[in-house]
Amino acid sequence: MTSRAELLTLERESLTAFVASCSHLMTGRTLDYGCGKQPYRTHVAGEYVPFDRRDLPGGTGGDVGPEMADGLSFDAVLCTQVIEYVAEPGEMLDRLYRVLRPGGHLILTGPTCWIEPPGHLHGITLAGIRLLLEDVGFDVIRLESRGHVPPDLSIGYGAVAQVRP
């Protein structure tokens, strides 16, 4: 039996490994949407722009306000463990799509239903996240489950999607 503490450790490790595997996509101007305490800042080689809402769990605020204008033109958007907190995930993904340059990448993670912390509104499957991303217009170039516990349960997913060049 895996304890809650062990699951949380596995979750953090799987998130860090996924973001690190995407660091080559974050060499230009990168928006960290839902940055919290900015644990992945060191994986961004280019300009780092943090954003977080103060009204969400762990929210710390950032340099970009909630009224992000279209066309701010980021080369990449990093969005880890945010989608489960928003009432309309499709609207959030559409906003992120609109601030990415053509050819820009969205690096997205989220949990499955292994735990239900306060504030979570969604547990999204791999098929569900693919559908949400494609409905907005992204090309999904990588989609995988993260952090497995026996017998073969995933504790989250990771996705990389691209705005058509």
Residue pairs with C-beta under 8 A, 6 or more apart in sequence:
2 10
2 149
2 150
4 115
7 114
7 115
7 149
7 155
10 147
10 149
10 155
11 111
11 147
11 155
11 156
13 147
14 146
14 147
14 155
14 156
15 40
15 80
15 81
15 109
15 146
15 156
16 39
16 40
17 146
18 107
18 109
18 146
18 158
19 40
19 43
19 78
19 80
19 107
19 109
20 43
22 43
22 78
22 105
22 107
22 160
23 43
23 44
23 45
25 76
25 105
25 107
25 160
26 43
26 44
26 45
26 46
26 75
26 76
26 78
26 105
26 107
27 45
27 46
27 75
28 46
28 47
28 74
28 75
28 76
29 46
29 47
29 49
29 73
29 74
29 75
29 76
30 44
30 46
30 47
30 48
30 49
30 74
30 75
30 76
30 77
30 78
31 49
31 51
31 64
31 72
31 74
31 76
31 77
31 78
31 96
31 99
32 38
32 40
32 41
32 44
32 48
32 49
32 50
32 51
32 62
32 77
32 78
32 79
33 51
33 77
33 78
33 79
33 82
33 96
34 51
34 52
34 53
34 56
34 79
34 80
34 81
34 82
34 85
35 41
35 50
35 51
35 52
35 60
35 62
36 52
36 58
36 59
36 60
37 58
37 60
38 48
38 50
38 60
40 78
40 80
41 48
41 50
44 76
44 78
46 75
46 76
49 62
49 63
49 64
49 74
50 62
50 63
50 64
51 62
51 63
51 64
51 65
51 68
52 58
52 59
52 60
52 61
52 62
53 59
53 61
53 66
54 60
54 61
56 82
56 85
56 119
57 85
57 117
57 118
57 119
64 72
68 95
68 99
69 99
70 98
70 99
71 98
71 99
72 99
73 99
73 100
73 101
74 99
74 100
74 101
74 104
75 100
75 101
75 104
75 105
76 100
76 104
76 105
76 106
76 107
77 96
77 99
77 100
77 104
77 105
77 106
77 107
78 107
79 96
79 106
79 107
79 108
79 109
80 107
80 108
80 109
81 109
81 110
81 111
81 156
82 92
82 110
83 89
83 92
83 93
83 108
83 110
83 122
83 124
83 129
84 110
84 111
84 120
84 121
84 122
84 123
84 124
85 119
85 120
85 121
86 92
86 121
86 122
87 121
89 122
89 124
89 132
90 132
90 135
90 136
93 106
93 132
93 133
93 136
93 138
94 136
96 106
97 106
97 136
97 137
97 138
97 163
100 106
100 163
101 163
102 163
102 164
102 165
103 162
103 163
103 164
103 165
104 162
104 163
105 160
105 161
105 162
105 163
106 133
106 138
106 159
106 160
106 161
106 162
106 163
107 158
107 159
107 160
108 129
108 133
108 158
108 159
108 160
108 161
109 146
109 156
109 157
109 158
109 159
110 122
110 124
110 129
110 156
110 157
111 120
111 123
111 155
111 156
112 123
112 124
112 125
112 145
112 153
112 154
112 155
112 156
112 157
113 123
114 149
114 153
114 154
114 155
114 156
115 155
116 123
124 132
124 157
125 157
126 143
126 144
126 145
126 157
129 143
129 157
129 159
130 140
130 143
130 159
133 140
133 159
133 161
134 140
137 163
137 164
138 161
138 162
138 163
139 161
139 162
139 163
139 164
140 159
140 160
140 161
141 160
141 161
141 162
142 158
142 159
142 160
143 157
143 158
143 159
143 160
144 157
144 158
144 159
145 154
145 156
145 157
145 158
146 154
146 155
146 156
146 157
146 158
147 154
147 155
147 156
148 154
148 155
149 155
